[in-house]
Amino acid sequence: MEKKDLDWGNLGFNYIPCDYSYVCNFKDGAWEEGGLTEDHTLTLSEDAGIFHYCQEVFEGLKAYTTADGSIVCFRPDLNASRMADSARRLVMPAFPEDKFVDAVKQVVAANAAWVPPYGSGATLYIRPFMVATGNVIGVKPADEYQFRIFVTPVGPYFKGGDTSVKLAVAKYDRAAPHGTGNIKAGLNYAMSLLAVTEAHEAGYAENMYLDSKSRTYVEETGGANIMFVDKEGNLVVPQSATDSILPSITRRSLVMVARDVLGMNVIERPVKFEEVLAGDFVECGLCGTAAVISPVEKVEGEGVDVTFPDCVGTSGPVMKKLRETLVGIQTCEAEDPFGWVCKIA
Ligand SMILES: Cc1ncc(COP(=O)(O)O)c(C=O)c1O
């Protein structure tokens, strides 16, 4: 397979249109067959539901080239089920989960020349999404939808590798409390744009969101879950009291890797921001499909200045080991004890 002529080692996290997208419409109460398209645009009625009541959900996953030249992706079944949960929450028809996995395989295989080569540090980002295309004027769900997947080659989301980043304490809530934050929907991300823009302008990589109900507990960041290592070496993973932390596939996988592969002690529990302020944690990391695991050296905000001592300038040993082990499984360099890797080509 002849790869495209791109500067693979220097890709940013930007959209580069590839050869094919996948498209499937929902009409008259049913999903059509669906298939590949070379048209990367959508033409919609000015009255389409997406423009007014924001019925949109999306997902994100990656495909990798392995050392033997195969193309694989990681746990696409979990993206399929999370997207179906997101859709149900916004009263959209769930895209069938087996059809989702099949669509991912089709669109990645068709764009094999765009999957960055092994060892380049880049990956093919896969963005499934669904929008309300049917007309609505009263506040109610639309009756027509389009599910689409595009792919685009990407480099690191944060600085990458071992370089640690700084977080700001978010000034604004990103979403309504009580269960609305656990879906991947454009409307929640729109609510985070002001906070993330201000954080970037002030030199931070991201925001640390507190729970919007009590502003007492650490939730996550705008595009990644968060995890800590305490002074005893336990991996401490925040749980949300209000069901408003996105159920990250990377985080759920890392918890299993830490426990079952690395034999670590993992504690999943609500984490008070007070504990962070008290300096209880020696490492902090952001985890997600885009972030992989990015070490965090500092959290700052009004009256807040906390350093994670083992992550100053570089990754702490625990975050580093977790990243190496997870990436090893994802790229088939390490054994995949859980059967997570999905071969595409
Ligand atoms: C708000 C938020 N949290 C966490 C994640 C990480 O989730 P995953 O590991 O499934 O990519 C993402 C990824 O898109 C995200 O947007």
The ligand as an SDF file (V2000), in Angstrom:
LIG
                    3D

 16 16  0  0  0  0  0  0  0  0999 V2000
  -14.7450   15.7660   27.4760 C   0  0  0  0  0  0  0  0  0  0  0  0
  -13.9800   14.5440   27.1290 C   0  0  0  0  0  0  0  0  0  0  0  0
  -13.6010   13.7360   28.1210 N   0  0  0  0  0  0  0  0  0  0  0  0
  -12.8880   12.6100   27.8760 C   0  0  0  0  0  0  0  0  0  0  0  0
  -12.5410   12.2420   26.5860 C   0  0  0  0  0  0  0  0  0  0  0  0
  -11.7670   10.9770   26.3480 C   0  0  0  0  0  0  0  0  0  0  0  0
  -12.6010    9.9490   25.9140 O   0  0  0  0  0  0  0  0  0  0  0  0
  -12.0050    8.7470   25.0500 P   0  0  0  0  0  0  0  0  0  0  0  0
  -10.9480    8.1080   25.8700 O   0  0  0  0  0  0  0  0  0  0  0  0
  -13.1730    7.8500   24.8470 O   0  0  0  0  0  0  0  0  0  0  0  0
  -11.4870    9.3590   23.8130 O   0  0  0  0  0  0  0  0  0  0  0  0
  -12.9190   13.0490   25.5340 C   0  0  0  0  0  0  0  0  0  0  0  0
  -12.5430   12.6330   24.1760 C   0  0  0  0  0  0  0  0  0  0  0  0
  -13.0290   13.0830   23.1960 O   0  0  0  0  0  0  0  0  0  0  0  0
  -13.6410   14.2220   25.7950 C   0  0  0  0  0  0  0  0  0  0  0  0
  -14.0110   15.0370   24.7940 O   0  0  0  0  0  0  0  0  0  0  0  0
  1  2  1  0
  2  3  1  0
  2 15  2  0
  3  4  2  0
  4  5  1  0
  5  6  1  0
  5 12  2  0
  6  7  1  0
  7  8  1  0
  8  9  2  0
  8 10  1  0
  8 11  1  0
 12 13  1  0
 12 15  1  0
 13 14  2  0
 15 16  1  0
M  END
$$$$
